[in-house]
């Protein structure tokens, strides 16, 4: 059986990307599919911002809608400790660096690390924009080397992270998409087929069928 590459365009601080986590885990276990993570840097660098009261209220309202539609939990601990933290930052840069460190150390575990960071934020109320917290999460997964690089990022890690973000943004442009999450299938012959983020929120069997159809197109 040939292997089909499915590229997942996301940001670690995207609530809808958190909602898509169960679908991504399912896809990763399907024979003949290879899930590739592509962080877009949407909320890093120029996309980062302070966590002020107005933005926190907007985020919580959006998160409640996501929970109602998908069942993914956003706890009171998250609301109090993350959205309500004085002087907090909404910045996915550190988590994106961390995922790149995991991808270099043990690529098969990058999706697991992403889900652990999402769980830490939205369920446990731990700030996954803070390098120290990220390092603790990675160490708990047994990814000590990646954790150490998050605390003290080296030039190689920063360069590779920038390359991944640039590649992800180029893929977004190539398929004419904006925002995340997005799912892109590499079809026979190398053409890119956009499924879009909505496909990740539907029935799992339908998602696999859509991926197969896009790959064969």
Secondary structure, DSSP 8 states (H G I E B T S, - for coil): ---EEEEEEE-TT-HHHHHTHHHHHHHHTSTTEEEEEEE--TTSGGG-EE--HHHHHHHHHHHHHHHHHH-----HHHIIIIIT-TT-EE--HHHHHHHHHHHHHHGGGHHHHHHHHHHHHHTT---TTSHHHHHHHHHHTT-HHHHHHHHT--HHHHHHHHHHHHHHHHHHHHHT--SS-EEEEE-TTS-EEE--GGGGGS-HHHHHHHHHHHHH-
